[in-house]
Amino acid sequence: MRGRITVLVVDSDRDDLERAVEWLNAADYEAISAEDVNSGLRGLYNYHPDVVVFAADLAASDGWAGVQRIRDLSDIPIILVASRANQNSLQKAFSLQLDGYLVKPIEAEELLARLAAVVRKTYNNYSSPTSTIFRHENLTIDWKRFEVRLDGRPVHLSVTEFKLLALLVERRGWVLTYDQILTHVWGPDYMGDKSKVKLYIWYLRRKLEADPAQPRWITTKYGIGYTFTDESWGAEEMAEPLPNPRGLGHRQRRPITAA
């Protein structure tokens, strides 16, 4: 994952949307704007952001619909910016496992503080004093900075993509079953959902493999699962310490539909 965190901001209020994007860019986040739910879903699929800031009018009959659609499709952290807060709305936010709840009007400091807390909670699970850099051929993974590079160029991975890659590299040479991958990356509630694994393997291959249709690194063991090949790796590479990819909280979600 590259150094800058990508944040998708969904808000039908153009002024509020522009302000939020300005604040995020000034704070060195990469902001993607969307003025409605549909464009937000397109941004979710096309850009694989690390966090979603979603503004909703909870007084409207469909106020929760957009939040629910994103939550149904992805396990991405969501910060809700609502027009009001009461016991029912807070309970609903809790049941959807949202990562933040702010009430309009909000200030830059409030949004950035909440976002920083979400990022720390999400990413710090990967860091450890022994984490270092993994190298193989033209692939480099910096566990401390959560950066992946190919030929020296940064590759942007979402949280889930990074978790999956970390698991595959940690267990390189072993064939991991679909359920093993689901349990470690998404949690035991996902067992049996092969489509989710296939989707994110496709994401990784598209970003990391020279020819995703004929992968060299992330290979398929048909009917069983996947492996990150350890062919030709030297002893120094095998000795590199790796992170524990189990850190993030597990949530029950359905996958984004692959093309």
N, C-alpha and C positions, 0 to 999 in steps of 0.2 A: 504494500500500500504506500502511496506517495505521502510526502510530508503534509500537504494541505488537506484539511478535512472538507469534504463536499457536503453542503447543506442544501436540501431542497425546501424552498419556502412556498407554501400554498396559501394564498390570501386573495379573496375577491375584491378587497378594498385596495385600489391601485396605490393610493398614497401610503398606506401602511406597508404594503408590499415593497415599494421602492425604498422606504426608510429602512426596513429590515435588511434588504439586500445591501444597502449602503453601509449599514453597521457591520454586517458580516464581512464584506470585502475589506473594510478598513481594519478589521481585526485579523486579517490574513486567512479567513475561510474562503472557500470557493462557493459562491452562492448561485443557485439555479432558481429562477422564479417561475411560478405558475399561477394563473389567475382563476383557475377553477379545478375541480376534482379531476376531470378527464385529462387536462394538460398535466396535472400533477402525476397521474398514473403513467402517462407517457414519459415524463421525466424520470419517474422511478425505474421504469424498464430500460430507458435509453442510457441513463447516466449512472445507475446504481449508486445513489448517494449514500453517505455514511449516517446521516441524521435527517429527519423530516421535521420541519416546523410547520404545523398545520393550524391555520386560523379558521374557526368555525363559529357560526351563530347557533348556539345550542337552543335558543328559543324557537328556531324554525323546526318544522316537523321533520325535515331531513338533516338536521344539524349534525347528527352523529354518523350519517350515512357515509360521508367521505372518509372519516377516520376509520370506520369499520371496514371499508373496502381496502384501504391500505393495510390495515392490520390483518385482514384475511389473506392478502397476497404476500406479505413479507414480514420478517422478524426484525426489521430495521427499527432503531430507536425513534420514537415520536415524541415531540414536545407539542402539546396542545396549547393554543392561544385562544381563549374563549371570551365571549362577551359577558359572561357571568360565572359564578361558582356557588353551588349549594351542595347539600349533603348527597342528593341524588346524582348530580353530575360528577362529583368527586368519586362516588362509589362506582359509577359507570367507567370513569377513567381508570380506576383501580382494576376493575374486571377486565379491561382491555390491555392491561399491563403497559400503560403509557409511562413515559420516562420523565415527564414534566407537565405541569399545569399552570399556565400564566393567565392572568385576567387583564384584558385591555382597559385602559391604555397602558402600554408597557414602555419602558425606557431602555436604551441601549445596554446599560449596565446590567439590568435585570435579565434580559435575554442572553447576553454573553456569559453571565455567571451561570445561568441554568445550563447553557450549552456546554460550557467548560466542564461542569460537573458530570454531565452525561458522557462526554468524551473520556474523561478520566475513568469513570466507572466501566465504560465499555472496553477501553484499550489497555488499561493498566494490568488487566488480568494476564496479558501476555508477557509483561516485562519481569525480569528477574536479574539478580546481580551477575549470573553466569551467562546471560544471553549474549550472543555475539553475532558474527556474520557467517552465513552459509553461502558457499560458492560451488557451482557446478557448470562447467562449460561457460556459456554466456549468461547464465542466470545467477543473480545475487539477491540474497534475502538478508536484510538487516533487521534482526528481531527487536533490537532496542528502539529503532525509529519506525518500525512497522513499514519498511520500504521494500519494494520489490523492483528489481531492474533487469532489463534485457539489453545486452550490448551497451550498458551504461545509461540507458534511457529509462525513466521511471514508468512503472506499470501501475495503474490505479486499480486496486482491488477493494471490494466492499468488505465489511466486517465478516460476513459469512464466507466469502471467497477466501479471505485470509485464514480463517479458522480451518477451512477444508484443506487448503494448501499446507498449513502447519501440520495437520494430522497426517497427511500423505507423506510429507518429507520426514516427519518424526518416525514413521513406521516404514520407511522406504525399503523396498525389496519384499515386503509382506503384501499378500493379497488381502485387502480389507473388504469384508462383506458389506452389502448395502445396509444391513441393520447395525453393524459396527460403526459405520460412518454416520448414520442417522443418530445413533445414541450419543456419540462423542461430539458431534457438531450441533445438532438440534435438540437432542434429548430423547428419552425413551418413548415419549408420547408419539413420536413420529415413526416408530418402527413399522415397516411395511410400505412406506411411501417412497418407492423406488424412483418415481418421477422427479422428486425433489433432488435426489442425488444426481440423476442424469442431467438435470437442468444446470446445476452448479458445476459439474464436471465439464459440461459444454462451455460454460462461461470461462473457466480456467484455461481450457484448451485453446479457446479463441484468443485469449490474451497472452498465453505463454508459448504455445507450440508454433513452430515454423509452418507446419501444415496440420491444422486441427483435424482434418479428415483422416490423416495418417500420423497420429501422435507418437512421439518417441519417448516422452517422459511419463505422461499419465496414460497408462494403458488399461485396456479392459480385459478382465477374465470373465468371459461370457457366462451368464447365469449365476455368477458369484459376486463380482464387485470390481474393484479397481486397485491398481498399484502404481506407485511412483518408482520407476525402475532404478535399481542401484547398479546397473551394468557399467563397468569401467570406472567406478568411483574408487578413489584412492583412500588409503588409511587415514590421511589427514582430514579429508572431507567427512569420512564416517565418524571421526572423533568430535566433530563440531557439536557443542551443546545446543539443544533445541528447546523451545518453549513448550509449556503445557497448553494444548489447544482447547482445553475443556472449560476455560475460564468463564465465558459469558453465560448469563442465565438462559435457561431453556424455555421456549415458548411454543405453544401449539399453533402452527400456521399452515396455510395451504400455499403451494408454490405459485410463482408467477408463471403463466403459461408460456412455454417456449415456442418459437416459430418452427 
